[in-house]
Amino acid sequence: MPKSYFLCIFLFCFSCFSRADDQAVSVGYLNGFDDIQGLRVAWRPTTLDIDTTWLGDVNVYLEGSVNFWRYSQNGDRETDSNFTVALTPVIIKRLGAINDRYPVYLEAGIGLSVVSDQHFAGKDIGSHYQFEDKLGLIVDLDESEKLTQQIAVRLIHYSNGGLNNDNPGLDFLNLAYIAHF
């Protein structure tokens, strides 16, 4: 499937969910554990506040992301790239605050993704269809009436969940800037 189809599907999936009062955009750097680097851009059209019996007050959001991965071997002489689109439901729970000023949150999510090439970084990842698992910490930086800013540190794992015999998985450390508007 050409890359333009990925973008069209991504935009269509979120166009009907958008609410202007609680959207967020995230831009982040990906550092893979197999000498893979990348860029991740995500959009969160809305966030729901839910009071649960188990966890108390939590936030839930659906995030769509576009990821570009680049693998370099032998300097820059041999490179490989991959393009990924993901849709991930995420739960966020406030843990506390740093200096009673900067709230800290734990986030966790498992979603679905589609990669453009199942042969990447010298591996057969088994399928174009992968699960995206993420676990992270988010810290509020500044809050105003117009914009809330956050930073996030996440572990993100992609694998086909054992649905194929080839399932080496790909792991990333993600550092992201998040802007709510």
C-alpha positions, 0 to 999 in steps of 0.5 A: 500500500503506498504511503499516501494511503496510510496518511489518508486513512489516518486523517479520515479516522480522526476527522470525525472525532475532533473537538477543538477544546482538548486536542493534543499534538506530539512530536518525538525522537525515537531511538531504537535498540537496534541502531534504529532512529526515527521521528514520531508525530502523533495526534490526540483528537480528544481525551475522556475523564473516567472515574474507575473502581480500580484506578480511581480517576483516569484519562483515556485517549485514542492516539494516531501516529505516523512514524518514520524509522531509519536504520544505518549500518556501516556508517551511512553507506547502508541504510534502510527506512520504514514508515508506520501508521498506528492507532493506539488507545491509551490510559493515563493516571496521575501519580503525583507532582514534582515540587508540588508544581509539575504533575507527573502521569503514567501512561500505558497503551496497546494499539495496532499499526501498519508498517510499509516494509516487513523486512527492516533493519536486517530482520523479517518482522513477520507481517505488515501488521504490528501491535504498538505497546507503549509505557511512559511517564509524562510531566506537565511543563507549563499550563496557561489558558491557551496551551498546556505543554508536556514532555514524555519519556516512553518505551514503545515496542512493536511486534506482531504478537506471535501471529507469525513465526517471525516475530523479533519485535522492535523496541524504541525509547521515545522522547516527546514534546506534547502540546494541548490546545 
